Amino acid sequence: MKAPVILTFILSVYGLCSQAQKAKSLTARNTVYLEILGSGALYSINYERLLLQKEKQAYGLRVGTSYFGERPATIALIGELLMLTGKGDHHGDFGLGLTGASGRNNELGLSSFERKTSLFAVPRLGYRYQKLTGGIMLRAGFTPLIRLIGNSRIFSPSLGLSIGHSF
């Protein structure tokens, strides 16, 4: 008689624990946001998708773009691998990305027919506020630009501030 009662109790507790664990994972796997400064130098429009989630980490991809300058204009394309850590609404936000920029730039003394292309590595160390079920996303981070391809090697410290929507 005691065995069925104990078994029922254990299964009930297990069921509640598994539901609680599921509720603590990020159900909002998509995010669209505007980043000021950061990977796009001035600004960027971005989309992120979380692909893999563990108990305290989530891994995903980011793509973005930025368009700036007058004629001739510059376009930047952004790609990044990212990791979120922590539980609840507050997360450590880490990433390693590449930003490619291309455009004609007369301000740097190039003729209007010459194209300037640069490639930057962009590591990110930051904080993110994002509810598990979605809604507003706020992020701030240290995002230095490290030039890999271009006229000269540079390290340019930068901050990135983001606001967007997770769903």
Secondary structure, DSSP 8 states (H G I E B T S, - for coil): -HHHHHHHHHHHHHHHHHHHHHHTS----EEEEEEEEGGGTTEEEEEEEEEEE-SSEEEEEEEEEEEESSSS-EEEEEEEEEEEESSTTEEEEEEEEEEEEEE--GGGT--TT--EEEEEEEEEEEEEEE-TT-EEEEEEEE--EEEEESSS--EE--EEEEEEEE-
